[in-house]
Amino acid sequence: MGLPSMIQELSSSLHDSYFVRGEIYKQIYDQNQNPSQYGFTAGRTPCCVLGGAYNLTCVPNELPCEGRTTHILTGGRQIAEECIFCCCCRLQVGDSC
């Protein structure tokens, strides 16, 4: 059973529900390539400098970095909450967010 048929089945059984299917990886890739268009100051550089650039996560037991609302990445491969929020907002209301 594929995703479209699962959504159709759920929609018919959960009448007051609304299901959205989106390409979140494409959205995050675009944010990474064009961070200023989405309100971010950095795309590929994580805000957590203790973890290093591009390949390390933030150091355990350290305070979260202050740039986690302006950077797409918090650690080497950790997507910032603000980036996910932006993607979810676009799924809900389209490109107006």
C-alpha positions in Angstrom: 0.0 0.0 0.0 1.5 3.3 -1.1 1.3 6.6 0.7 -1.4 8.2 -1.6 -3.7 5.2 -1.0 -3.0 5.3 2.7 -3.9 9.0 2.8 -7.1 8.4 0.9 -8.0 5.6 3.3 -7.3 7.7 6.3 -9.2 10.6 4.9 -12.3 8.5 4.3 -12.2 7.1 7.9 -11.2 10.3 9.7 -13.7 12.8 8.3 -12.5 15.9 10.2 -8.9 15.4 9.5 -6.7 17.0 6.8 -3.6 15.3 5.5 -0.7 17.1 3.7 2.1 15.4 1.8 5.2 17.5 1.3 8.7 17.3 0.0 10.6 18.4 3.2 14.0 17.4 1.9 13.6 19.6 -1.2 12.5 22.5 1.0 15.5 22.1 3.4 17.9 21.8 0.5 16.5 25.1 -0.9 16.8 26.7 2.5 20.4 25.5 2.7 21.2 26.9 -0.7 19.4 30.2 -0.2 19.3 30.9 3.5 18.6 34.6 3.3 15.4 34.0 1.3 14.0 32.2 4.4 15.3 34.6 7.1 18.5 32.6 8.0 22.0 34.0 8.0 23.8 30.7 7.4 23.0 27.6 5.4 25.9 25.2 5.5 27.7 26.4 8.6 26.3 25.1 11.9 25.8 27.5 14.8 27.5 25.1 17.2 31.2 25.9 16.8 32.2 23.4 19.5 31.1 20.6 17.3 33.0 21.7 14.2 31.7 22.4 10.7 29.8 20.0 8.5 30.4 16.7 10.2 30.2 16.8 14.0 27.3 17.2 16.3 27.2 19.6 19.2 29.2 18.7 22.3 27.1 16.9 25.0 26.4 18.9 28.2 27.0 22.2 26.6 24.4 25.0 26.4 22.6 25.3 23.0 24.2 27.7 20.6 22.6 31.2 20.4 22.3 31.2 16.6 19.9 28.3 16.4 17.1 30.6 15.0 19.4 32.1 12.4 21.2 28.9 11.2 19.7 26.0 9.4 22.1 23.6 11.1 22.7 23.5 14.9 25.4 20.8 14.7 27.0 19.1 11.7 23.9 17.3 10.5 21.3 18.5 13.0 18.6 20.6 11.4 17.5 23.5 13.6 14.0 23.7 14.9 13.4 27.0 13.2 14.1 25.4 9.8 11.6 22.6 10.5 9.1 25.2 11.7 9.5 27.0 8.4 8.9 23.8 6.4 5.8 22.9 8.4 4.4 26.4 8.0 4.8 26.2 4.3 3.0 22.8 4.3 0.1 24.4 6.1 -0.3 27.7 4.3 1.8 27.5 1.2 4.5 30.0 0.2 3.0 32.9 2.2 4.9 31.9 5.3 
